[in-house]
Amino acid sequence: MTRTAKHPKNDKLLSFKSGMEGAVWPPLALGARATLVALLYQLEETQWLPRDKIAAMQFTQLAVLAGHAARYSPNFRERLQKAGLTAADIGTPQGFKRLPPLTRRELQAAGAAFYCTEVPQTHLPLTEVHTSGSTGEPVTVRKTSLSSMLWMAMSFRDHFWHGHDFSERLTAIRAGIEKQEGHPNWGRPVNLLFDSGPAQLIPTVTDIKEQVRLLRQFRPQHLVVYPNNLAGIIDECQKQGEPLAGIRRVTTLSETLNPEFRQKAEKYLNAKIQDIYSSAEMGSMALQCPVSGLYHVMAENILLEVLDSEGRECAEGQTGKVVVTDLLNFATPLIRYSINDYAEAGGVCPCGRGLPTIRRFLGRERNLVIHPDGTRFRPAVGLIKFYEVVPVNQFQFIQHDLENVEVRLVTERKITAAEEDQLHAMIEACLGHPFRLSFVYFEQKIPLPPSGKFEDFICKI
């Protein structure tokens, strides 16, 4: 391929840390790092392929994945039989579109039969991810070492696209961080290949006022945060009458970043915001283009469809349901998986990349919980381990006032009083306050509000 001005060269890849003593230039990577560097070099080229070439390679990979899943996943084999399809059919656009999308409820019901009983040795070890997204429907997904490698590669792609300066100070406020602490570097994947500045980690369950205090103390130049958490930070800074100084870049993830809030936040912080569309079970699915602001689908491992109510592909500018396929997960066949999000289809991007585009994503929001003493934070309700007590198919929390929270549940069976007590304790620990919890049970599905947008935590205060 001939590289043009539209296809800029990534100089950062020429300056990674060498893994071989004495070999400073050219730098040399060994073992898994060498695999990661090789993958990054490939991604530098594949992003510029024509869209039809990318689609053709996706279906080549999909045929291999479908063949493996048909042999080793009882549930996927049954899906094919019910649809009157073979694994070879899935490797063609026509056959692929005949496979009905998979719902989260179907994934829950399949249990262990959903997973592949054998996984290629080079893809081991396996890890399990428990997630609900913002849909309130917990699922468990098995991921491979290749999944981890791809997550690291797409993280680097985001850094490279947006010209992130690894020498800067970084603060990350996100779920899964157990305690507030400092680190000498940005951690994985950056520290595998590059030196970096220090990092600060803050759990989302930290009170917003305390988050602001910690941010003022550390003075990061780069902030990674959820949109609603960022809204709480800006609101607190405005109350204090003092903006956050020094932030140059903000990366938002996991929730909807609406255009109005983006504009407000960028103006207030005097910083550029870039958004990542991701989920725990699928990893990074789409990154914002540094040229146009459109979201580019990570098509090397994600096939993303936007479908209308009839199951047809949406045209540019149309809004539909997001259905995704993980092309490289040989442990959990997430093939045509309806992730319960909505998106507006994009068109050809002026940057010249052939990666498909999405104009915007809709439908992922979460409010902040408020304690009687005024403490506010983003509750990590998606991390509650319901499965350790009872099979919960869907959940939703509604905070009606400073003392009362309604807990809405759909369970596979009627739960006992002792199990409800256990859930009460888990929820109380997550929310960080002894709220009065009222449990309300639904048989099939928690009803949607008139807006049609489901939120797993709603604060009505």
NORBEL-V690801 format. One record per pair of residues at least 4 apart in sequence whose C-alpha atoms are under 8 Angstrom apart, sorted by the first residue. I is the first residue (numbers start at 1). J is the second residue. D is the distance in Angstrom with one decimal. If there is no record, write none. Layout:
BEGIN
I:J:D + I:J:D
END
This chain:
BEGIN
3:7:5.4 + 3:8:7.3 + 4:8:6.9 + 6:351:6.6 + 6:352:6.2 + 7:48:7.2 + 7:352:7.4 + 10:14:7.8 + 10:44:7.7 + 10:160:7.3 + 11:15:7.3 + 12:16:7.1 + 12:160:7.4 + 13:41:7.9 + 14:26:7.6 + 14:27:7.5 + 15:27:7.1 + 15:194:7.9 + 16:27:6.6 + 16:193:5.1 + 16:194:5.3 + 17:24:7.8 + 17:27:6.4 + 17:28:7.8 + 17:29:7.9 + 17:192:7.9 + 17:193:5.1 + 17:194:5.4 + 17:195:7.4 + 18:23:6.5 + 18:24:5.9 + 18:25:7.8 + 18:26:8.0 + 18:27:4.3 + 18:28:4.8 + 18:29:5.8 + 18:193:7.8 + 19:23:7.9 + 19:27:7.4 + 19:28:5.7 + 19:29:4.9 + 19:30:6.0 + 20:27:7.8 + 20:28:6.0 + 20:29:6.9 + 20:30:7.4 + 23:27:5.9 + 23:28:6.8 + 24:28:7.9 + 28:34:7.7 + 29:33:5.6 + 29:34:4.5 + 29:37:7.3 + 30:34:4.8 + 31:35:6.7 + 32:36:6.3 + 33:37:6.2 + 33:192:7.1 + 33:193:7.6 + 34:38:6.1 + 35:39:6.1 + 36:40:6.2 + 36:149:6.7 + 36:152:7.9 + 36:153:6.8 + 37:41:6.3 + 38:42:6.4 + 39:43:6.2 + 39:153:7.1 + 40:44:6.3 + 40:153:6.1 + 40:156:7.9 + 40:157:7.7 + 41:45:6.9 + 42:46:6.2 + 43:47:6.0 + 43:300:7.9 + 44:48:7.7 + 45:49:7.2 + 46:54:7.7 + 46:300:7.7 + 47:353:5.5 + 47:354:6.0 + 47:355:5.9 + 48:352:6.7 + 48:353:4.6 + 48:354:5.3 + 48:355:7.5 + 49:53:6.4 + 49:54:6.4 + 49:353:7.0 + 49:354:5.3 + 49:355:7.8 + 50:54:6.4 + 50:353:7.6 + 50:354:4.8 + 50:355:8.0 + 51:55:6.2 + 51:354:4.5 + 51:355:6.2 + 51:356:6.9 + 52:56:6.2 + 53:57:6.3 + 54:58:6.2 + 54:299:7.3 + 54:300:7.7 + 54:354:7.3 + 54:355:7.4 + 55:59:6.5 + 56:60:6.3 + 57:61:6.3 + 58:62:6.0 + 58:299:7.4 + 58:300:7.1 + 58:301:7.8 + 58:303:7.2 + 58:327:7.4 + 59:63:6.1 + 59:90:8.0 + 59:91:5.1 + 59:92:6.3 + 59:93:7.4 + 60:64:6.9 + 60:91:6.4 + 61:65:6.4 + 61:91:7.8 + 61:327:6.6 + 61:328:7.9 + 62:66:5.9 + 62:90:7.0 + 62:91:5.4 + 62:327:5.9 + 63:67:6.2 + 63:87:6.8 + 63:88:6.0 + 63:89:7.9 + 63:90:6.1 + 63:91:4.0 + 63:92:7.7 + 64:68:6.4 + 64:91:7.8 + 65:69:6.1 + 65:327:6.8 + 65:328:7.1 + 65:329:8.0 + 65:330:6.7 + 65:333:7.9 + 66:70:5.9 + 66:87:5.2 + 66:88:7.4 + 66:90:6.5 + 66:91:7.4 + 67:71:6.5 + 67:87:5.2 + 67:88:7.0 + 68:72:6.3 + 68:330:7.3 + 69:73:5.1 + 69:76:6.3 + 69:77:7.2 + 69:116:6.4 + 69:330:7.2 + 69:333:6.2 + 70:74:7.4 + 70:76:5.9 + 70:77:4.8 + 70:80:7.9 + 70:87:6.3 + 71:77:7.3 + 72:115:7.8 + 72:116:4.7 + 72:117:5.3 + 72:118:6.1 + 73:77:6.2 + 73:113:6.4 + 73:114:5.9 + 73:115:5.5 + 73:116:4.3 + 73:117:6.4 + 73:333:7.7 + 74:78:6.2 + 74:113:5.4 + 74:114:6.5 + 74:115:7.8 + 74:116:7.7 + 75:79:6.2 + 75:110:6.6 + 75:113:5.4 + 75:114:4.9 + 75:115:7.7 + 76:80:6.3 + 76:114:6.8 + 76:333:7.2 + 77:81:6.4 + 78:82:6.1 + 79:83:6.3 + 79:99:7.7 + 80:84:6.1 + 80:85:5.0 + 80:86:6.1 + 80:87:7.3 + 80:99:7.2 + 81:85:6.1 + 81:86:7.5 + 83:98:7.1 + 83:99:6.1 + 83:100:7.4 + 85:89:6.1 + 85:90:7.6 + 85:95:7.2 + 85:99:7.7 + 86:90:7.0 + 87:91:7.1 + 88:92:7.5 + 89:94:7.7 + 89:95:4.6 + 89:96:6.5 + 90:94:8.0 + 90:95:5.1 + 90:96:4.3 + 90:99:7.8 + 91:95:7.1 + 91:96:6.6 + 92:96:5.9 + 93:97:6.2 + 94:98:6.7 + 95:99:7.0 + 99:336:7.6 + 100:336:7.4 + 101:323:7.1 + 101:335:7.8 + 101:336:4.9 + 101:337:5.6 + 101:338:6.0 + 102:106:6.5 + 102:107:7.2 + 102:335:7.5 + 102:336:6.0 + 102:337:4.7 + 102:338:5.7 + 103:107:6.4 + 103:337:6.3 + 103:338:5.3 + 103:339:7.4 + 104:108:6.2 + 104:137:6.9 + 104:139:7.0 + 104:337:7.7 + 104:338:7.1 + 104:339:7.2 + 105:109:6.2 + 105:137:7.5 + 105:393:6.9 + 106:110:6.1 + 107:111:6.9 + 107:114:6.9 + 107:139:7.1 + 108:138:7.8 + 108:139:6.0 + 108:140:7.8 + 108:393:7.2 + 110:114:5.4 + 114:332:6.8 + 114:333:7.5 + 115:142:7.5 + 115:331:5.9 + 115:332:4.9 + 115:333:6.9 + 116:330:7.1 + 116:331:5.1 + 116:332:6.2 + 116:333:7.5 + 117:331:7.8 + 118:331:7.5 + 119:123:6.8 + 119:124:7.4 + 119:330:6.0 + 119:331:5.9 + 120:124:7.1 + 120:330:7.5 + 123:144:5.5 + 123:145:5.3 + 123:146:5.6 + 123:330:7.8 + 124:144:5.8 + 124:145:5.6 + 124:146:8.0 + 125:144:6.1 + 125:145:5.8 + 126:142:6.4 + 126:143:5.6 + 126:144:4.7 + 126:145:6.6 + 126:331:7.9 + 127:142:5.6 + 127:143:5.3 + 127:144:6.4 + 128:140:6.7 + 128:141:5.6 + 128:142:4.5 + 128:143:6.2 + 129:140:5.6 + 129:141:5.2 + 129:142:6.3 + 129:143:7.3 + 129:280:6.9 + 129:281:6.6 + 130:138:6.8 + 130:139:5.8 + 130:140:4.5 + 130:141:6.5 + 130:280:7.9 + 130:281:8.0 + 130:383:7.4 + 131:137:8.0 + 131:138:5.3 + 131:139:5.4 + 131:140:6.4 + 131:280:6.3 + 131:281:7.0 + 131:382:6.1 + 131:383:6.9 + 132:136:5.2 + 132:137:4.9 + 132:138:4.0 + 132:139:6.1 + 132:382:5.3 + 132:383:7.9 + 133:137:7.5 + 133:138:7.7 + 133:254:8.0 + 133:279:6.7 + 133:280:7.5 + 133:382:6.5 + 134:364:5.9 + 134:365:6.8 + 134:366:7.3 + 134:382:7.4 + 134:454:7.6 + 134:455:6.0 + 134:456:5.5 + 135:340:6.8 + 135:394:7.7 + 135:454:6.3 + 135:455:6.4 + 135:456:6.0 + 136:382:7.2 + 136:394:5.0 + 136:395:4.7 + 136:396:6.0 + 136:455:7.6 + 136:456:5.1 + 137:392:7.7 + 137:393:5.4 + 137:394:4.2 + 137:395:6.5 + 138:382:7.6 + 138:392:7.2 + 138:393:6.4 + 138:394:6.7 + 141:281:6.1 + 141:332:6.4 + 142:331:5.9 + 142:332:5.7 + 143:147:6.0 + 143:148:7.8 + 143:281:8.0 + 143:329:6.6 + 143:331:6.2 + 143:332:6.9 + 144:148:6.8 + 144:329:6.7 + 144:330:7.5 + 144:331:6.7 + 145:149:6.3 + 146:150:6.2 + 146:328:7.5 + 146:329:7.6 + 147:151:6.2 + 147:283:7.9 + 147:328:7.3 + 147:329:6.6 + 148:152:6.3 + 149:153:6.2 + 150:154:6.1 + 150:301:7.9 + 151:155:6.1 + 151:283:6.0 + 151:284:6.5 + 152:156:6.3 + 152:188:7.6 + 152:189:5.5 + 153:157:6.2 + 154:158:6.3 + 154:284:6.6 + 154:298:7.6 + 155:159:6.4 + 155:189:7.5 + 155:284:7.7 + 156:160:6.0 + 156:189:7.5 + 156:190:7.4 + 157:161:6.0 + 158:162:6.3 + 158:287:6.6 + 159:163:6.0 + 159:164:5.2 + 160:164:6.6 + 161:289:7.5 + 161:290:6.1 + 162:290:5.9 + 166:186:7.9 + 166:190:7.9 + 166:194:7.7 + 166:195:7.1 + 166:196:4.7 + 166:197:6.2 + 167:195:7.4 + 167:196:4.6 + 167:197:4.3 + 168:196:7.1 + 168:197:5.1 + 168:198:7.4 + 168:220:7.4 + 168:221:5.9 + 168:222:6.9 + 169:197:5.3 + 169:198:5.2 + 169:199:5.8 + 169:200:8.0 + 169:219:7.5 + 169:220:4.7 + 169:221:5.4 + 169:222:6.3 + 170:186:6.9 + 170:197:7.4 + 170:198:6.5 + 170:199:4.7 + 170:200:6.3 + 170:220:5.2 + 170:221:6.2 + 170:222:4.7 + 170:223:5.9 + 170:224:7.7 + 171:199:5.6 + 171:200:4.6 + 171:201:5.9 + 171:202:7.5 + 171:215:7.7 + 171:220:6.0 + 171:222:6.4 + 171:223:5.0 + 171:224:6.2 + 172:199:7.6 + 172:200:6.4 + 172:201:5.1 + 172:202:6.2 + 172:223:6.0 + 172:224:4.6 + 172:225:6.1 + 173:177:7.8 + 173:201:6.2 + 173:202:4.8 + 173:203:5.7 + 173:204:5.7 + 173:223:7.9 + 173:224:6.1 + 173:225:5.0 + 173:226:7.5 + 174:202:7.0 + 174:203:5.9 + 174:204:5.3 + 174:224:7.7 + 174:225:6.1 + 174:226:6.9 + 175:203:6.3 + 175:204:5.7 + 175:380:6.2 + 176:203:7.2 + 176:383:8.0 + 177:201:6.9 + 177:202:6.6 + 177:203:4.9 + 177:204:7.6 + 178:203:6.0 + 179:201:7.5 + 179:202:6.6 + 179:203:5.9 + 180:200:7.5 + 180:201:5.4 + 180:202:4.6 + 180:203:6.2 + 181:200:6.0 + 181:201:5.4 + 181:202:6.9 + 182:198:7.4 + 182:199:5.8 + 182:200:4.5 + 182:201:6.2 + 183:187:7.7 + 183:198:5.7 + 183:199:5.0 + 183:200:6.2 + 183:201:7.8 + 184:197:6.8 + 184:198:4.5 + 184:199:6.3 + 185:191:6.7 + 185:195:7.4 + 185:196:5.3 + 185:197:5.3 + 185:198:4.4 + 185:199:5.6 + 186:190:6.3 + 186:191:6.4 + 186:196:6.2 + 186:197:6.8 + 186:198:6.2 + 186:199:5.3 + 187:191:5.2 + 187:192:7.9 + 188:192:6.4 + 189:193:7.5 + 190:194:5.7 + 190:195:7.6 + 190:196:7.5 + 191:195:6.0 + 191:196:6.9 + 200:218:7.5 + 202:206:7.1 + 202:211:7.3 + 204:229:7.7 + 204:377:6.3 + 204:378:5.6 + 204:379:7.0 + 204:380:7.2 + 205:377:5.4 + 205:378:6.0 + 205:379:6.0 + 205:380:7.1 + 206:210:6.6 + 206:211:6.4 + 206:376:8.0 + 206:377:6.1 + 207:211:6.2 + 207:375:5.4 + 207:376:5.2 + 207:377:5.2 + 208:212:6.2 + 208:229:7.9 + 208:232:6.5 + 208:233:6.1 + 208:236:7.2 + 208:375:7.0 + 208:376:5.5 + 208:377:5.7 + 209:213:6.3 + 209:233:7.7 + 209:236:6.7 + 209:375:7.6 + 209:376:7.9 + 210:214:6.1 + 211:215:6.1 + 211:233:7.5 + 212:216:6.1 + 212:233:6.3 + 212:236:7.5 + 212:237:7.3 + 213:217:6.2 + 214:218:6.2 + 215:219:5.6 + 215:220:6.9 + 215:244:7.7 + 216:244:6.6 + 216:245:7.5 + 219:244:8.0 + 219:245:6.9 + 219:246:6.2 + 219:247:7.4 + 220:246:6.5 + 220:247:5.9 + 221:246:5.4 + 221:247:4.1 + 221:248:5.2 + 221:249:6.5 + 222:247:5.8 + 222:248:6.1 + 222:249:4.8 + 222:250:5.8 + 222:251:7.8 + 223:247:7.1 + 223:249:6.4 + 223:250:4.7 + 223:251:6.2 + 224:250:5.8 + 224:251:4.7 + 224:252:5.9 + 224:253:7.9 + 225:229:6.6 + 225:230:6.3 + 225:250:7.5 + 225:251:6.4 + 225:252:5.2 + 225:253:6.8 + 226:230:6.1 + 226:252:5.3 + 226:253:5.5 + 226:254:6.6 + 226:255:6.4 + 227:231:6.2 + 227:252:5.9 + 227:253:7.1 + 227:255:6.3 + 227:256:7.1 + 227:257:6.0 + 228:232:6.4 + 228:255:7.7 + 228:365:7.5 + 228:366:6.7 + 228:367:6.6 + 228:368:7.3 + 228:378:7.5 + 229:233:6.4 + 229:368:7.4 + 229:377:7.1 + 229:378:6.1 + 230:234:6.2 + 231:235:6.1 + 231:261:8.0 + 231:265:7.8 + 232:236:6.2 + 232:368:7.8 + 232:376:7.9 + 232:377:7.9 + 233:237:6.2 + 234:238:6.2 + 234:243:7.8 + 234:265:7.5 + 234:268:7.9 + 235:239:6.3 + 236:240:6.3 + 237:241:6.0 + 237:242:5.6 + 237:243:5.5 + 237:244:7.1 + 238:242:6.4 + 238:243:6.9 + 243:268:7.5 + 243:269:7.1 + 244:269:6.7 + 245:269:7.8 + 247:269:6.9 + 247:270:7.7 + 247:271:6.3 + 248:269:8.0 + 248:270:7.1 + 248:271:4.6 + 248:272:6.5 + 249:271:5.3 + 249:272:5.1 + 249:273:6.0 + 249:274:7.9 + 250:271:6.9 + 250:272:6.2 + 250:273:4.7 + 250:274:6.4 + 251:273:5.8 + 251:274:5.1 + 251:275:5.7 + 251:276:7.3 + 252:257:7.5 + 252:273:7.2 + 252:274:6.4 + 252:275:4.8 + 252:276:6.3 + 253:275:5.8 + 253:276:4.9 + 253:277:6.2 + 253:278:6.8 + 254:276:7.3 + 254:277:6.3 + 254:278:5.8 + 254:279:6.5 + 254:364:7.4 + 255:277:8.0 + 255:363:7.9 + 255:364:4.7 + 255:365:5.3 + 255:366:7.5 + 256:361:6.5 + 256:362:5.9 + 256:363:6.3 + 256:364:4.9 + 256:365:5.9 + 257:261:7.0 + 257:262:6.6 + 257:275:7.3 + 258:262:6.3 + 259:263:6.2 + 260:264:6.3 + 261:265:5.9 + 262:266:6.0 + 262:273:7.1 + 263:267:6.2 + 264:268:6.1 + 265:269:5.9 + 265:270:7.9 + 265:271:8.0 + 266:270:5.3 + 266:271:5.1 + 266:272:5.8 + 266:273:6.5 + 267:271:7.2 + 274:288:6.4 + 275:287:6.7 + 275:288:6.1 + 276:284:7.0 + 276:285:7.8 + 276:286:6.1 + 276:287:5.0 + 276:288:6.6 + 277:284:6.2 + 277:285:5.7 + 277:286:5.0 + 277:287:6.4 + 277:361:7.9 + 278:282:6.8 + 278:283:5.4 + 278:284:4.4 + 278:285:5.2 + 278:286:6.9 + 279:283:5.3 + 279:284:6.8 + 279:285:7.7 + 282:326:6.7 + 284:298:7.3 + 285:297:5.8 + 285:298:5.4 + 285:302:6.3 + 286:295:5.6 + 286:296:5.2 + 286:297:4.2 + 286:298:5.5 + 287:295:5.2 + 287:296:5.4 + 287:297:6.7 + 287:298:7.4 + 288:293:5.3 + 288:294:5.5 + 288:295:4.2 + 288:296:6.1 + 289:293:4.8 + 289:294:5.4 + 289:295:5.9 + 289:296:6.3 + 289:351:7.8 + 291:350:7.5 + 291:351:5.9 + 292:349:6.9 + 292:350:6.8 + 292:351:7.0 + 294:346:7.3 + 294:349:7.3 + 294:357:6.2 + 294:358:6.1 + 294:359:5.2 + 294:360:7.3 + 295:357:5.3 + 295:358:5.0 + 295:359:6.2 + 295:360:7.1 + 296:355:5.7 + 296:356:5.7 + 296:357:4.5 + 296:358:6.5 + 297:302:7.0 + 297:303:7.8 + 297:304:7.1 + 297:355:6.0 + 297:356:5.5 + 297:357:5.9 + 297:358:7.4 + 298:302:5.6 + 298:303:7.9 + 298:355:7.0 + 299:303:5.8 + 299:304:7.8 + 299:355:6.2 + 299:356:7.2 + 300:327:7.9 + 301:326:6.0 + 301:327:5.0 + 301:328:6.0 + 302:324:6.8 + 302:325:5.7 + 302:326:5.1 + 302:327:5.9 + 303:324:5.7 + 303:325:5.0 + 303:326:6.7 + 303:327:7.0 + 304:322:7.0 + 304:323:5.9 + 304:324:4.5 + 304:325:6.4 + 305:313:6.8 + 305:321:8.0 + 305:322:5.8 + 305:323:5.1 + 305:324:6.2 + 306:313:5.8 + 306:314:5.6 + 306:319:7.3 + 306:320:5.2 + 306:321:5.4 + 306:322:4.8 + 306:323:6.4 + 306:342:7.7 + 306:343:6.6 + 306:344:7.5 + 306:345:6.5 + 307:311:5.1 + 307:312:5.1 + 307:313:4.7 + 307:314:5.4 + 307:319:7.9 + 307:320:4.9 + 307:321:5.2 + 307:322:6.6 + 307:323:7.3 + 308:312:5.4 + 308:313:6.4 + 308:314:5.9 + 308:319:7.2 + 308:320:4.7 + 308:321:6.5 + 309:320:7.2 + 309:321:7.9 + 314:318:5.6 + 314:319:6.8 + 314:320:6.5 + 314:345:6.4 + 315:345:6.4 + 315:346:8.0 + 316:344:7.4 + 316:345:4.8 + 316:346:5.0 + 316:347:5.5 + 317:344:5.8 + 317:345:5.4 + 317:346:6.2 + 317:359:7.6 + 318:344:5.4 + 318:345:5.8 + 319:342:6.8 + 319:343:5.5 + 319:344:4.2 + 319:345:6.4 + 320:342:5.5 + 320:343:5.7 + 320:344:6.6 + 320:345:7.9 + 321:338:7.5 + 321:340:6.9 + 321:341:6.0 + 321:342:4.5 + 321:343:6.4 + 322:338:6.2 + 322:339:6.3 + 322:340:6.7 + 322:341:5.5 + 322:342:5.4 + 322:343:6.3 + 323:336:5.6 + 323:337:5.3 + 323:338:4.4 + 323:339:6.1 + 324:334:7.6 + 324:335:6.9 + 324:336:5.3 + 324:337:5.2 + 324:338:6.5 + 324:339:7.1 + 325:334:5.6 + 325:335:4.5 + 325:336:5.1 + 325:337:6.2 + 326:333:7.4 + 326:334:5.7 + 326:335:6.4 + 327:335:7.8 + 329:333:6.4 + 329:334:7.5 + 341:361:7.5 + 341:362:6.6 + 341:363:5.9 + 341:364:7.1 + 342:361:6.0 + 342:362:5.1 + 342:363:6.2 + 343:358:6.9 + 343:359:7.5 + 343:360:5.7 + 343:361:4.2 + 343:362:5.6 + 344:358:6.0 + 344:359:5.4 + 344:360:5.4 + 344:361:6.4 + 344:362:8.0 + 345:357:6.9 + 345:358:4.7 + 345:359:5.7 + 345:360:7.5 + 346:356:7.6 + 346:357:4.8 + 346:358:4.3 + 346:359:4.6 + 347:356:7.6 + 347:357:6.1 + 347:358:7.5 + 347:359:7.9 + 348:354:7.8 + 348:356:7.5 + 348:357:7.1 + 349:353:6.7 + 349:354:7.8 + 349:357:7.1 + 363:453:5.9 + 363:454:7.3 + 364:454:8.0 + 364:455:7.1 + 365:455:6.1 + 366:378:7.5 + 366:455:6.2 + 366:456:6.8 + 366:457:5.6 + 366:458:6.7 + 367:378:6.8 + 367:457:6.1 + 367:458:5.5 + 367:459:5.8 + 368:376:6.1 + 368:377:5.2 + 368:378:4.6 + 368:379:6.6 + 368:458:8.0 + 368:459:6.8 + 369:376:5.6 + 369:377:5.7 + 369:378:6.3 + 369:379:6.3 + 369:399:7.4 + 369:431:7.3 + 369:459:6.4 + 370:374:6.1 + 370:375:5.7 + 370:376:4.6 + 370:377:7.1 + 370:402:6.7 + 370:459:7.9 + 371:375:5.1 + 371:376:6.5 + 371:402:6.1 + 371:403:7.8 + 371:433:6.9 + 372:402:5.2 + 372:403:7.1 + 379:430:6.8 + 379:431:6.1 + 380:384:7.4 + 380:430:6.6 + 381:427:7.9 + 381:430:6.6 + 381:431:8.0 + 381:456:7.9 + 381:457:7.6 + 384:426:6.9 + 384:427:7.2 + 384:430:7.2 + 385:389:7.8 + 385:426:8.0 + 386:390:6.0 + 386:391:6.7 + 386:392:6.2 + 386:423:7.2 + 387:391:5.2 + 387:392:6.7 + 389:419:6.4 + 389:422:7.1 + 389:423:7.2 + 390:411:7.5 + 390:415:7.2 + 390:419:7.2 + 391:411:5.9 + 391:412:5.9 + 391:413:7.7 + 392:409:6.9 + 392:410:6.0 + 392:411:4.5 + 392:412:6.6 + 393:409:7.6 + 393:410:5.4 + 393:411:5.4 + 393:412:6.7 + 394:409:5.8 + 394:410:5.0 + 394:411:7.2 + 394:445:7.3 + 394:446:7.4 + 395:407:7.3 + 395:408:5.5 + 395:409:4.6 + 395:410:6.4 + 395:446:7.7 + 395:456:6.7 + 396:407:6.1 + 396:408:5.0 + 396:409:6.7 + 396:446:7.8 + 396:455:7.3 + 396:456:4.5 + 396:457:5.9 + 397:405:6.6 + 397:406:5.7 + 397:407:4.8 + 397:408:6.2 + 397:456:6.1 + 397:457:4.8 + 397:458:6.2 + 398:405:5.5 + 398:406:5.0 + 398:407:6.7 + 398:457:5.9 + 398:458:4.7 + 398:459:5.9 + 398:460:7.2 + 399:404:6.1 + 399:405:4.3 + 399:406:6.3 + 399:457:7.8 + 399:458:6.1 + 399:459:4.7 + 399:460:5.9 + 399:461:7.4 + 400:404:5.8 + 400:405:5.9 + 400:406:7.3 + 400:459:6.6 + 400:460:5.3 + 400:461:6.5 + 401:405:7.4 + 401:460:7.0 + 401:461:5.8 + 402:461:7.7 + 403:435:5.1 + 403:436:6.0 + 404:435:5.6 + 404:436:4.9 + 404:437:6.1 + 404:438:7.7 + 405:435:6.4 + 405:436:6.2 + 405:437:5.1 + 405:438:6.5 + 406:437:5.8 + 406:438:4.9 + 406:439:6.2 + 406:440:7.2 + 407:437:6.5 + 407:438:5.9 + 407:439:4.8 + 407:440:6.1 + 408:439:6.0 + 408:440:4.9 + 408:441:5.8 + 408:442:7.3 + 408:446:7.3 + 409:439:7.4 + 409:440:6.4 + 409:441:5.0 + 409:442:6.2 + 409:446:7.5 + 410:441:5.9 + 410:442:5.1 + 410:443:6.0 + 410:444:6.5 + 410:445:6.5 + 410:446:7.1 + 411:415:7.8 + 411:441:7.8 + 411:442:7.9 + 411:443:7.5 + 415:419:6.1 + 415:420:6.8 + 416:420:6.3 + 417:421:6.2 + 418:422:6.4 + 419:423:6.3 + 420:424:6.0 + 421:425:6.4 + 422:426:6.4 + 423:427:6.1 + 424:428:6.0 + 424:437:7.3 + 425:429:6.2 + 426:430:6.3 + 427:431:6.1 + 428:432:5.9 + 428:433:5.9 + 428:434:5.7 + 428:435:6.9 + 429:433:7.1 + 442:446:6.2 + 448:452:5.4 + 448:453:6.6 + 448:454:6.0 + 449:453:6.7 + 449:454:7.2
END
